[in-house]
Amino acid sequence: MDKYNFFKQGGERPTAEQLLDTKLFYQHSAEIYARFDEWTVNDRFYFIPIFMQMTYSCAGWAAEIAPDPVWLGSFVRCTLEHPDLFQYKCPACGKTVLPHRYCGSPLSGRVDLEGKCECGWKGFEMVSGWRMRAIVLRDQLESDKARYIKFKFMHSFSETATVLELLQLIRTR
């Protein structure tokens, strides 16, 4: 996680707990993806903020696939519903890898889909199409915005859950 430790000037800085949530998602993404249908309807879990720092910066200029924080549910939904854009085959065993992070460069158009396979392989797949993937993820976040506003209005004193709470929920079912 330390190698990604930079933040956009003026952007929201994550707390230590939010950075831990992001790291826990990276470590347990396969389990979270596999049980998506069980927690997607619960807004406390859907809107867990994840700080993936999907920003490319060069000479004071910055472009981001999506601004931080990204809602966990939006990220997972986008990955599952657009397999042609956000999934790839494991080079070791050929199974589908559901990435836990996307990053890349709008200048080259390259995107690295980072993930790990159930066979134990960890790494990334380099693909083209930075702009197309950025648009799809941002559109998903935008379409979830009304749901988020309703959640915050109806539960103004309620906080979103943490990834640890999500893991506890799906492990007890």
C-alpha positions in Angstrom: 0.0 0.0 0.0 2.9 2.4 0.7 3.9 2.5 -3.0 0.6 4.2 -3.8 0.9 6.7 -1.0 0.3 10.0 -2.9 -2.8 12.2 -2.9 -4.3 14.7 -5.2 -3.9 18.3 -4.0 -7.2 19.5 -2.5 -8.6 16.0 -2.6 -10.0 14.1 0.3 -7.3 12.4 2.4 -8.2 9.0 3.7 -8.0 8.2 7.4 -5.9 5.4 8.7 -9.0 3.3 9.0 -10.0 4.0 5.4 -6.5 3.0 4.2 -6.9 -0.2 6.2 -10.3 -0.8 4.6 -8.7 -0.5 1.2 -5.9 -2.9 2.1 -8.4 -5.4 3.5 -10.4 -5.2 0.2 -7.2 -5.9 -1.8 -6.5 -8.9 0.4 -10.0 -10.4 0.5 -11.4 -9.2 -2.9 -12.2 -12.7 -4.1 -14.4 -13.4 -1.1 -16.1 -10.0 -1.4 -16.8 -10.5 -5.1 -18.1 -14.0 -4.6 -20.7 -12.9 -2.1 -21.7 -9.6 -3.8 -25.4 -10.6 -4.1 -25.6 -11.0 -0.3 -24.5 -7.5 0.6 -25.3 -5.4 -2.4 -28.7 -4.4 -1.2 -27.4 -3.1 2.2 -26.3 0.5 1.7 -24.1 0.5 4.8 -21.9 -2.1 2.9 -22.4 -0.9 -0.6 -21.1 2.6 0.1 -17.9 1.7 2.0 -15.4 4.3 0.8 -12.3 2.8 -0.8 -9.3 4.9 -1.6 -7.6 3.4 -4.7 -5.7 6.4 -5.8 -6.4 5.8 -9.5 -4.8 9.1 -10.5 -2.1 9.7 -13.1 -0.1 12.9 -12.7 2.5 14.4 -14.9 4.1 17.9 -14.5 1.4 19.2 -12.2 -1.4 17.8 -14.4 -3.6 15.0 -13.0 -6.2 12.7 -14.6 -8.1 10.1 -12.7 -10.0 7.0 -13.7 -12.3 7.9 -10.9 -12.0 10.3 -8.0 -11.4 8.9 -4.5 -13.1 7.6 -2.6 -14.8 5.0 -4.8 -17.7 3.2 -3.3 -16.9 -0.5 -2.8 -20.3 -1.6 -4.2 -19.9 0.6 -7.3 -16.4 -0.8 -8.0 -17.4 -4.4 -7.5 -20.6 -4.0 -9.6 -18.7 -2.3 -12.4 -16.1 -5.1 -12.4 -18.8 -7.9 -12.5 -21.1 -6.3 -15.0 -18.4 -5.4 -17.5 -16.2 -8.5 -17.8 -14.9 -7.5 -21.2 -13.4 -4.3 -19.6 -12.4 -5.2 -16.1 -11.6 -8.9 -15.9 -8.8 -11.0 -17.4 -7.5 -14.5 -17.6 -4.8 -15.7 -15.1 -1.5 -16.3 -17.0 -0.7 -19.2 -14.7 -3.9 -21.3 -14.8 -6.3 -19.5 -17.2 -9.1 -18.8 -14.7 -10.9 -15.4 -14.6 -9.2 -12.8 -12.4 -11.4 -10.1 -10.8 -9.1 -7.2 -10.1 -9.0 -5.3 -6.9 -7.5 -2.2 -8.5 -7.2 -0.4 -11.8 -4.6 2.2 -12.6 -2.9 3.5 -15.7 -2.1 6.4 -18.0 -4.4 8.5 -20.1 -1.4 9.5 -22.3 -0.6 6.0 -23.4 -4.2 4.7 -22.9 -2.8 1.8 -20.8 -4.6 0.3 -17.8 -3.1 -2.1 -15.3 -5.8 -4.4 -13.9 -4.3 -5.6 -10.6 -5.5 -8.8 -9.0 -4.8 -12.2 -7.7 -6.1 -15.6 -8.8 -7.3 -18.4 -6.6 -4.4 -20.5 -7.8 -2.1 -18.1 -5.9 -0.8 -16.0 -8.9 -0.7 -12.2 -8.1 0.0 -9.5 -10.6 -1.6 -7.4 -13.2 -2.7 -7.5 -16.8 -1.8 -4.5 -19.0 -4.6 -3.6 -21.4 -5.5 -0.6 -23.5 -8.6 1.6 -23.2 -8.0 3.9 -20.3 -10.7 6.4 -21.4 -13.4 3.8 -22.0 -12.8 2.2 -18.6 -12.7 5.5 -16.8 -16.1 6.5 -18.4 -17.7 3.2 -17.4 -16.5 3.4 -13.8 -17.5 7.1 -13.5 -20.9 6.3 -15.0 -21.4 3.6 -12.4 -20.5 6.0 -9.6 -22.8 8.7 -11.0 -25.7 6.2 -11.3 -25.2 5.2 -7.7 -25.2 8.8 -6.5 -29.0 9.1 -6.0 -29.0 5.9 -4.0 -26.2 7.3 -1.8 -28.0 10.6 -1.3 -31.2 8.7 -0.2 -29.1 6.6 2.1 -27.5 9.6 3.8 -30.9 11.4 4.0 -32.7 8.4 5.5 -29.8 7.5 7.9 -28.2 10.8 8.6 -26.6 9.6 11.9 -25.6 6.2 10.5 -22.1 5.6 9.2 -21.1 3.2 6.4 -19.7 -0.1 7.5 -16.0 -1.1 7.3 -14.6 -3.9 5.1 -13.9 -5.8 8.3 -17.6 -5.7 9.2 -18.5 -6.8 5.7 -16.2 -9.8 6.0 -17.7 -10.7 9.3 -21.2 -10.5 7.8 -20.4 -12.7 4.8 -18.5 -15.2 6.8 -21.4 -15.8 9.2 -23.9 -16.5 6.4 
